[in-house]
Amino acid sequence: MFKRIIEFSLKNSSLVLAFAVVLTLYAVYNVRQIPVDVFPELNAPTVTIMTECPGYAADEVEQYVSFPIESAVNGIPGVRRVRSSSAMSLSIVWVEFEFGADIYRARQLVAERLDQARENLPEQVHAEIAPIAGILGEMMLLSVTPVDDSVTPLELRGWAEFELRNKILAVGGIAEAVVIGGELPEYQIDVDQDRLTLYDLTIQDVVEAAKKAHATASAGYLPNVEGKEMPLRQDARVTDVSDIRNTVIKYHEGVPVTIGDVVIGGGELGATPSRGTGSDSGNPAVIVTITKSPGTNTLELTKSIDKALDALYERDENGELLETVIIPLSNGETGRVRLNRNVMRSSDFIGLAVDNVVTVLRDAAILVAILLVLFLMNVRTTMITLTALPLSLAVAILALWLMGLNINVMTLGGLAVAIGELVDDAIIDVENVFRRLRENRALPDLLRKPHVQVVYEGSNEIRGSIVFATIIIAIVFVPLLFLEGLEGRFFRPLGLAYIVSIMASLFVAVTVTPAMCKLLLKKAKAGPERESILVRSLKKVYVPVLRGTLKMRVVVVILAVALTGASVWFASLYGTRFLPEFNEGTFTIFLNAPAGTSLYESDRLAKGVDQRLSEIDGVSHVVRRTGRAERDQHAHGVSVSEIEVSVEPGHTKEEVRREIDRVLKQIPGITTTVGQPIEHRLSHVLSGTPAAIAISVYGDDMDKLRQIAKEIEGELKSLPGARDVAANREMMIETIPIHYRRGDLAQHGFTPADAAEQVEAAFNGVNVADVNQGLRRYAMVVRLDPAQRETMEQVKNLVLVSPQGRRVRLREVADVGVEMASDLITRENGQRKSVVSLNVAEGYNMGHLVEEVQTRVNPIVQKHGYAVHYGGQFEAQQSASRTLYIMGAGVVLLILLLLYLALKSMRCALLVMLNLPLALIGGIVAIFISESANPFANLLALMQGGKFVAPVISIASMVGFITLFGIAVRNGILLVSHYQHLQRDEGLSTRDAIIKGSSERLIPILMTAVSAMLGLIPLAMAAGEPGSELLAPLAVVVLGGLVTSTFLNLVVVPAGYLLIGPRTPPANQEPNPGNQGAAQ
């Protein structure tokens, strides 16, 4: 097949080159159409079912709402986990499907089951499926603050809720915009109990009258009025306050009693009872959380949002945007507000991350080009070889686009890791063709072959080695394709991008490279090519070293084995973690006040924290959300605050974090968790908590679960290395239950429903209608006047009216008092659970910390006979490591089999595999150097028994070892296969074959290794920069491993071959394509 492709490329060289140009231009054009994001789509397809349950306690929500919904959705094909949160008046059920599932089909399946579950839910609750908006889709936070006192919290929230939110939702690709803070307007019919008694009315009478005050009914049509059909319209909707006040409830002693007669305030717009609030830099604010739909281009979507927001701003006489927005006020005047778009913008991090990786790609390409010039010292051969770089990238980008992958730091990272290897195929091809052309020109005219034939033979004869090496490199990345869960979503695109780019370079090498050789190398001069001064110098140093190595071959091999053993032992001291820390430029802080704390008190506590955080040097913005907003898919109570702290450029994340920790330690009575926006959202996806490690205890008894969680929390708070330890909100809080005495109810003529409806209307309120005013839609709610529903005594003294007209106080038919009840009940896959979460302190690693945690926690849980599960990033790291180890072992065996088939010798195949532990040495040392602030002092501490800070191996580091092994094996093949060729085809002795073969293979090996190293240096140097956090550890491992494997490969493999290789040339053995190609 490859022969035919090369033949076609040579016959149609102009066409091939024209096609290559068109392909490159097409790739450049289409790259703008590919969605850009910081990471691949990481959300597991999740369907969220939200149910508002007014007045229900957490255990009632669990029993009557969450459990029936869970039972209905359990068993849906493809569901991997069902989680639920049952809090006061709210149930949230998350149905998580396997990664890769079609979210639209998933929603359809859940909707069908939910329809069945609704039959078992209480009548007054309504379960709805939330919009498609995963937690990782939160792309922007906006804050809206008033410029002056003319804009009240009511006006501020009204504009943000009904105008700003609608403006944002009108942008294509937006899934949801959640608003919190300010005062949500509603028409309030606040009833006075004394007036109800005066007019012999009940609150239910007011409810019914208010419902009838706002109605529209059809009236049919007149079929023929002067030849026209005339529809009849009835319009009795409320348009202003007077419509509500003038509505008649009933006649009392012949006099009409209106709603205005029994209400306080007359039904004006007021503030909905709030469950959340917000602030920006300590000032009251409305916060808008914008979530994008899956698969949308974050950068383009952000531009569209900015364009929509720009239309709201005031402009000066020159048309320039001012800082404020004019909004209409209810009194007919206007006010000014300020929009802060820089609270949290994922596009900023994405743009910076992608730009950093693109810069790395550019710098790597420049370094590789310089290397080629130094080694080849020929303009035309360098030009042909370098052409492979942009063409391979163009083909790879098009292939990734056709596969449906977007541009992110992982796909770009795969290209960056491979960039030093994209020219290898072209290097081998061009070098061989150029040498054959020179040899052909040196022949007499009668013996010379045609130019095209020489190019064809020169390209074809090394094709076996190119294909074989490419297959080996591709195979080592196969384990990444089998990673599951979140780790698979991270690293699978990197593996695909790497494999695709390597295959693209092979495609270029068999098409464009021969065509360019035909066109550009026609004037190759006869005679031996003079090597560059760099090449001559390297060989002059290497050959004497090699001769000395062969004399001491046993010592060399023993030292190599000892170094490998020492490095493996040293690596056993290392810690582990899932992913390196990101550098997002923003911290996310969760403040948890004691369960049961009111919104007012939580806001007061958080304001003090806001102020102290704002005073930290290096902090630019502090924006807070306390409690939960309407439509919010978080299950936060009013005692929880989420604070976003933005770091100013020029200040390091570490120094600001230390100051944040100092401030938080000074706040008594609260627990905190500190992370970063993307980081804490990843943790949410993994375990449902914002921390890196989640300890879940499962059981049926909620009291026992709470007790165990508190014991674990107390035990771990004293554990070195653990920080942000917190037992989640499964706490007991004070509640005021109303226990009806059925005998007393019956005696006074009540049913439990009669009494419950009046209590609900009095304290919770009844939404009797929605009032439309332009673009705004206000709820109209009937409830008791706020001053009459503030204390428990007022609850006890609520007047109830029986159907027979008898009036009694609530205390006469019910027991009212304070009782403790659950604040939150969480479940997973049908089991109740309590969760203790924690993060890893600076200077410690996750692997060692979890081992210590398990040592302390397991006895506590086992003592009570409950089950425990360690989740979060630790679980993902364990899963990924297990997959990579198992698949890696299989890949090693497969490579060994391929080497045996190629080299026809198991001993030689094993000798080539010796490059793997040789590469391991450098990778382990490189991790130690990069992870240690002072490597020498750290090593000295280990030797003297001091405080040794263990370096950390992450999944990114393990991927680096995978990359390294492929390159190392290829270099071993170049040596051993050439030894075989020299023994078989030229009859050299083993020693002579080693010396000649090593000298001839020195430059190809160095060019292959050094080009890969130079391609990775910019990536390693970008450690800590946004976008490079996952790729820099990978690059460090490959760089370190290539240094040792390249050096030891040129020393240890020759010594090993002299010990175990064949002593005489193999007899009657046909050369095989792999050997012959590699020998060229």
C-alpha positions, -999 to 999 in steps of 0.1 A, spaced: 0 0 0 27 25 10 47 17 -22 16 27 -43 11 59 -23 48 69 -28 46 61 -65 14 82 -69 30 111 -50 61 111 -72 40 108 -105 17 137 -93 41 157 -72 27 191 -82 -8 179 -75 2 165 -41 19 198 -31 -11 218 -43 -34 196 -23 -11 201 8 -14 238 4 -52 237 1 -54 213 31 -34 237 52 -55 267 42 -87 247 49 -74 237 83 -65 273 91 -100 284 81 -118 256 100 -98 261 132 -119 292 139 -150 271 137 -139 246 163 -153 253 198 -126 265 222 -126 257 259 -101 253 287 -108 216 291 -128 189 273 -164 185 282 -160 171 318 -196 169 330 -211 135 333 -245 138 316 -267 147 345 -304 153 347 -314 174 377 -349 172 392 -359 201 414 -389 201 436 -401 230 458 -419 216 489 -431 247 509 -434 239 546 -419 204 545 -392 194 569 -361 177 556 -372 142 567 -406 148 552 -390 160 519 -370 128 519 -399 105 526 -426 120 504 -406 136 476 -370 125 472 -375 88 478 -404 83 453 -384 102 426 -353 81 434 -373 49 432 -387 59 398 -354 68 382 -333 40 396 -328 13 370 -328 36 340 -303 22 315 -270 40 316 -274 55 350 -242 53 371 -253 72 402 -284 88 417 -278 114 444 -304 134 463 -305 162 488 -335 168 510 -336 201 528 -362 222 543 -388 228 516 -365 216 488 -357 183 471 -329 180 445 -323 147 428 -293 143 404 -295 114 380 -259 109 366 -254 89 334 -223 73 321 -198 96 304 -206 98 267 -244 93 271 -267 114 250 -280 141 274 -312 146 254 -321 109 254 -312 108 291 -336 137 298 -363 119 278 -359 87 299 -359 106 332 -390 126 321 -409 94 314 -401 80 348 -408 113 365 -443 113 350 -449 81 368 -434 93 400 -456 124 401 -486 102 409 -470 94 442 -460 130 452 -481 153 474 -506 174 455 -491 207 464 -455 199 452 -443 200 416 -412 182 404 -395 198 374 -365 189 353 -339 217 354 -324 231 323 -293 214 307 -267 232 327 -239 213 344 -219 228 373 -189 230 350 -209 251 326 -208 281 349 -190 305 327 -195 340 341 -206 358 372 -220 393 370 -226 417 399 -250 446 398 -246 473 424 -265 507 427 -246 539 420 -266 558 446 -296 554 470 -322 561 443 -320 524 433 -335 503 462 -328 466 466 -363 460 453 -357 480 421 -322 465 417 -334 429 418 -365 437 397 -344 450 369 -318 422 371 -345 395 373 -368 406 345 -347 426 321 -310 418 326 -317 380 329 -340 380 298 -313 399 279 -288 372 288 -311 343 281 -318 357 246 -281 350 237 -280 316 219 -261 290 238 -271 301 273 -287 274 294 -296 293 325 -290 326 343 -296 324 381 -301 357 400 -295 361 438 -294 391 460 -315 423 464 -353 419 470 -374 400 445 -406 420 440 -440 405 444 -475 419 451 -481 413 487 -516 411 502 -506 412 539 -537 404 559 -545 417 594 -560 391 618 -579 417 638 -597 430 607 -605 395 596 -622 389 630 -640 423 627 -655 414 594 -660 377 603 -637 366 575 -610 339 572 -577 342 554 -590 316 529 -618 341 520 -591 366 511 -573 340 490 -604 331 470 -612 368 464 -577 376 453 -578 347 428 -610 360 414 -596 395 412 -572 384 385 -588 363 357 -594 361 320 -619 338 305 -630 331 270 -664 343 257 -666 327 223 -673 349 192 -700 364 172 -701 344 139 -713 371 115 -713 408 123 -716 427 90 -697 399 73 -670 396 99 -663 371 126 -658 390 159 -641 372 189 -653 382 223 -625 391 248 -628 394 286 -600 412 304 -602 412 342 -565 410 350 -549 431 377 -529 460 363 -522 481 394 -526 482 432 -561 497 431 -575 467 412 -564 445 441 -577 468 469 -611 473 453 -618 436 449 -649 426 470 -644 397 494 -680 394 507 -708 415 521 -708 421 559 -741 434 573 -750 446 538 -717 465 532 -692 452 507 -659 443 523 -629 447 499 -594 433 501 -583 469 509 -604 467 541 -585 438 556 -549 442 544 -521 464 557 -503 483 530 -529 478 503 -512 452 481 -482 471 470 -450 456 456 -429 442 484 -399 419 489 -404 381 485 -391 363 516 -355 358 507 -334 326 509 -302 343 496 -283 375 492 -252 388 475 -224 414 478 -196 429 458 -166 442 477 -187 445 508 -216 464 491 -250 448 487 -253 435 452 -273 413 429 -252 384 415 -261 367 382 -246 333 375 -245 325 338 -244 288 327 -237 277 291 -252 248 272 -230 218 266 -209 219 235 -210 256 230 -179 277 223 -171 295 255 -150 323 239 -176 331 212 -204 329 237 -187 353 260 -182 377 231 -220 375 224 -228 381 260 -205 411 261 -221 425 230 -256 421 245 -244 438 277 -227 467 258 -261 477 245 -273 484 280 -245 509 289 -247 547 287 -225 563 261 -208 597 259 -211 621 230 -184 602 212 -203 569 215 -178 555 241 -192 532 268 -195 547 302 -193 527 334 -230 528 343 -264 515 331 -296 535 333 -326 515 346 -362 525 349 -377 529 385 -412 522 396 -418 559 403 -413 567 366 -378 581 371 -345 564 363 -316 552 383 -280 541 376 -263 508 384 -229 495 378 -222 461 361 -191 442 371 -183 416 345 -149 406 359 -161 387 390 -155 353 373 -150 348 336 -140 314 324 -132 329 290 -103 349 306 -87 316 319 -95 298 287 -79 326 265 -48 328 287 -45 290 289 -49 284 252 -26 314 243 1 299 267 -1 265 250 -1 280 215 30 300 225 46 267 237 38 251 203 54 281 185 85 281 207 88 243 204 86 245 166 113 272 165 137 251 187 131 220 165 139 241 134 171 253 149 181 218 157 175 206 122 196 234 108 225 225 131 224 188 122 215 189 85 234 220 75 215 220 42 188 246 33 168 223 10 167 192 32 159 214 62 130 231 43 116 197 33 118 184 68 103 215 84 74 214 60 63 182 77 56 202 109 28 226 98 13 200 75 12 173 102 -5 198 126 -30 209 99 -40 172 91 -42 165 129 -64 195 135 -88 186 107 -89 150 120 -97 162 155 -125 185 141 -140 155 122 -139 135 154 -159 161 172 -132 172 196 -129 209 205 -97 229 210 -86 229 246 -54 226 266 -55 188 264 -58 185 226 -33 213 222 -12 196 248 -12 163 228 0 183 198 27 201 219 40 168 233 42 153 198 57 183 181 93 172 184 84 138 169 64 151 139 96 157 119 112 123 127 96 105 98 106 133 75 141 134 89 147 97 82 131 99 48 150 130 36 183 119 50 181 85 32 169 100 -1 196 127 -1 223 101 6 211 78 -22 210 107 -46 246 116 -38 257 80 -42 238 78 -75 255 110 -88 289 95 -81 282 65 -104 292 65 -141 266 79 -165 257 44 -178 250 31 -143 231 61 -130 194 56 -123 168 82 -131 163 108 -104 126 98 -97 136 62 -94 163 70 -68 138 91 -48 113 62 -50 138 36 -38 152 58 -11 118 65 3 105 30 0 134 12 15 131 29 49 93 27 49 93 -4 71 112 13 100 90 44 98 58 25 99 71 2 126 83 30 149 50 49 144 30 19 154 51 14 186 46 51 195 9 49 189 5 17 209 20 32 241 -8 58 242 -36 32 239 -40 30 278 -51 66 278 -81 57 256 -93 32 282 -94 57 311 -129 61 325 -147 88 343 -134 123 348 -98 112 343 -108 97 309 -125 129 299 -93 148 307 -66 126 291 -84 107 263 -83 139 241 -46 143 247 -40 106 237 -62 110 206 -44 142 196 -10 126 201 -19 95 181 -36 115 153 -7 139 150 18 110 148 -3 93 121 -6 126 103 32 129 102 33 94 87 8 105 61 29 135 52 61 114 51 47 91 24 31 118 3 45 153 6 80 145 16 88 123 -15 72 149 -38 93 177 -23 124 155 -25 117 150 -62 114 187 -69 140 202 -46 168 176 -45 175 173 -83 209 190 -79 225 168 -53 262 169 -58 282 137 -63 306 124 -36 304 118 1 285 144 20 306 164 44 292 162 79 286 193 100 311 203 126 286 194 153 282 159 140 319 154 136 325 166 172 299 144 187 313 113 170 348 122 179 338 122 216 314 92 215 335 65 198 363 64 224 337 64 252 320 35 235 352 14 231 359 19 268 323 9 277 326 -23 257 357 -33 277 338 -28 310 305 -42 297 297 -63 327 303 -33 351 282 -10 329 253 -34 329 255 -40 366 256 -3 373 225 2 350 206 -24 369 217 -9 402 206 26 391 172 12 380 167 -6 413 177 25 433 153 47 412 124 23 418 131 23 455 133 61 455 100 64 436 83 42 463 88 71 487 69 95 464 33 106 471 4 106 447 -23 130 436 -50 132 409 -41 164 391 -17 192 397 -31 224 411 -46 249 386 -36 286 385 -70 301 378 -64 336 394 -94 332 416 -102 315 449 -135 300 459 -142 301 496 -171 283 513 -182 297 547 -204 274 567 -221 290 597 -237 267 623 -267 249 608 -299 268 616 -282 302 614 -306 328 598 -299 345 565 -296 378 584 -270 364 607 -251 345 579 -250 377 559 -237 397 589 -209 371 595 -200 370 559 -198 408 556 -170 408 582 -151 382 562 -157 402 530 -141 433 545 -111 414 558 -105 396 525 -107 429 506 -79 443 527 -55 416 516 -27 429 494 -31 413 460 -69 409 461 -88 428 434 -125 416 439 -144 399 466 -179 388 455 -202 367 477 -234 347 474 -250 337 507 -278 311 507 -296 298 476 -312 316 446 -344 306 429 -337 280 401 -303 273 417 -292 236 413 -270 239 445 -285 227 477 -270 254 499 -289 265 529 -290 301 542 -261 293 565 -237 288 536 -218 315 518 -197 311 486 -171 338 481 -151 345 449 -117 362 456 -99 375 425 -61 378 426 -44 408 410 -18 401 383 17 402 397 8 385 430 14 347 435 -15 324 443 5 310 473 11 343 490 -26 353 487 -37 319 499 -16 322 530 -32 355 538 -67 341 532 -60 312 556 -48 338 582 -80 358 579 -103 327 581 -86 314 612 -96 346 630 -133 340 624 -148 319 652 -177 295 649 -175 288 612 -160 261 590 -144 269 557 -133 252 525 -109 270 501 -104 260 465 -106 275 430 -136 278 407 -128 250 382 -110 229 409 -140 229 433 -164 222 404 -144 192 394 -146 179 430 -184 184 429 -185 163 397 -165 135 415 -181 135 449 -207 161 452 -186 181 476 -162 211 469 -132 194 486 -106 171 472 -113 142 495 -148 131 505 -154 105 532 -189 91 528 -205 70 556 -236 50 547 -264 38 569 -300 41 578 -300 59 612 -295 96 605 -286 103 642 -259 77 641 -245 90 608 -243 125 623 -225 111 653 -200 92 632 -194 123 610 -186 145 641 -163 119 655 -144 117 622 -143 155 619 -128 158 654 -102 130 647 -91 145 614 -88 181 625 -57 171 645 -42 153 615 -11 170 600 -16 176 563 -54 178 565 -71 212 562 -106 225 556 -119 195 575 -157 198 577 -186 174 584 -212 185 559 -246 200 568 -263 168 580 -270 186 613 -299 189 637 -316 224 638 -343 239 659 -378 238 643 -413 246 654 -435 217 645 -473 219 648 -488 186 661 -525 186 657 -547 170 683 -573 152 662 -598 150 690 -597 187 696 -599 194 659 -630 173 656 -646 189 687 -643 223 671 -654 211 636 -621 210 618 -604 184 597 -566 185 597 -567 198 561 -589 227 572 -565 238 598 -533 231 577 -546 252 548 -551 283 570 -518 279 587 -500 276 553 -518 306 540 -510 326 571 -473 319 574 -461 306 540 -485 324 518 -505 314 488 -496 325 453 -530 335 439 -520 349 405 -491 363 384 -494 399 373 -479 409 340 -466 444 336 -447 448 303 -418 423 304 -421 418 341 -442 391 358 -449 395 395 -463 369 419 -494 380 439 -492 364 474 -517 364 503 -503 359 538 -504 374 573 -488 408 579 -451 404 587 -455 419 621 -480 392 630 -457 362 621 -425 369 639 -427 349 671 -437 314 683 -465 330 705 -480 345 674 -480 311 658 -498 297 688 -524 325 688 -532 322 651 -570 324 648 -585 295 628 -621 295 615 -639 262 611 -664 255 582 -691 261 608 -677 296 616 -662 287 650 -631 306 659 -603 290 679 -567 297 686 -541 273 670 -529 263 705 -564 250 713 -562 223 687 -524 217 683 -492 214 703 -467 240 692 -431 240 705 -394 238 696 -380 204 684 -348 194 668 -350 181 632 -326 173 603 -314 203 584 -303 182 554 -305 145 544 -283 133 516 -286 100 498 -267 81 472 -279 51 452 -308 45 477 -287 49 509 -285 77 534 -251 91 539 -231 117 558 -200 132 544 -168 146 558 -147 165 534 -111 178 536 -83 192 514 -46 186 514 -24 211 531 7 226 514 37 204 517 17 172 518 4 148 492 -30 131 487 -18 95 486 0 96 519 -27 117 535 -55 93 526 -35 64 540 -33 82 573 -70 92 571 -80 56 565 -59 45 595 -79 69 617 -113 67 602 -118 29 596 -118 20 633 -144 47 640 -168 34 613 -162 -3 620 -170 3 656 -205 14 646 -209 -13 620 -214 12 591 -199 13 556 -174 39 545 -163 51 510 -133 74 502 -142 94 471 -133 126 453 -100 132 436 -84 103 455 -108 78 440 -103 91 405 -65 90 410 -67 54 422 -90 44 393 -68 60 367 -36 45 382 -51 11 382 -62 13 346 -28 27 334 -10 -1 353 -31 -29 339 -33 -15 303 4 -6 305 14 -41 313 -6 -53 284 10 -28 261 45 -38 272 38 -74 263 24 -63 230 54 -42 222 77 -71 232 58 -94 208 62 -68 180 99 -65 187 103 -102 186 85 -105 153 107 -77 139 141 -87 154 136 -125 153 152 -128 187 137 -127 221 171 -117 236 173 -87 213 137 -78 219 144 -78 257 175 -58 252 155 -31 234 130 -32 262 158 -24 285 153 12 275 121 14 296 138 12 330 167 34 317 141 60 309 124 55 342 156 67 360 156 101 345 118 106 349 120 99 386 149 122 391 132 149 371 101 147 393 122 150 424 140 181 412 109 199 399 88 191 430 115 201 456 120 237 465 156 228 474 164 193 460 198 190 477 185 200 511 155 176 506 178 147 497 200 155 527 169 154 549 161 120 536 196 106 542 198 121 577 163 111 588 150 147 588 117 161 573 117 148 538 91 164 515 79 136 492 76 146 456 43 138 440 34 117 410 1 127 394 -18 112 365 -1 138 343 33 124 354 22 89 346 11 100 311 46 115 308 61 81 314 39 66 288 51 91 262 87 85 273 85 48 269 75 50 232 104 73 223 129 52 243 119 19 226 122 35 192 158 46 199 166 10 210 152 -3 178 175 20 158 206 5 174 198 -32 177 183 -35 142 213 -18 127 237 -42 145 217 -71 130 219 -55 96 257 -50 98 263 -86 110 239 -101 84 246 -81 53 282 -69 58 295 -99 78 309 -78 106 318 -93 140 297 -85 169 321 -60 184 328 -43 150 291 -42 142 284 -25 176 311 1 171 302 9 135 265 7 140 265 29 172 286 55 154 263 55 124 231 56 145 244 83 169 231 112 149 196 98 141 192 88 178 204 122 190 182 141 165 152 120 175 157 125 212 169 161 211 140 172 188 115 156 213 133 173 242 134 207 226 98 204 217 90 199 254 113 225 270 89 254 265 61 233 280 83 224 311 93 260 315 57 271 315 50 252 347 24 270 369 11 291 340 -26 288 332 -32 260 307 2 243 314 -6 229 348 -15 195 335 11 194 307 42 207 325 46 176 348 42 154 317 70 174 299 93 173 330 91 135 331 98 131 293 127 155 294 143 138 324 137 104 310 151 112 276 183 126 291 191 93 309 176 69 283 194 85 254 227 85 272 223 51 287 209 37 254 241 47 236 262 31 264 243 3 280 226 -13 250 259 -17 231 274 -33 262 243 -55 266 244 -66 230 280 -76 233 270 -98 263 239 -115 249 239 -108 211 248 -133 184 286 -139 182 285 -146 144 264 -131 116 230 -149 114 232 -174 86 207 -175 57 184 -150 73 164 -129 50 164 -92 59 130 -81 71 115 -47 64 117 -35 100 154 -43 103 163 -30 68 145 2 73 159 9 106 193 2 93 193 29 68 
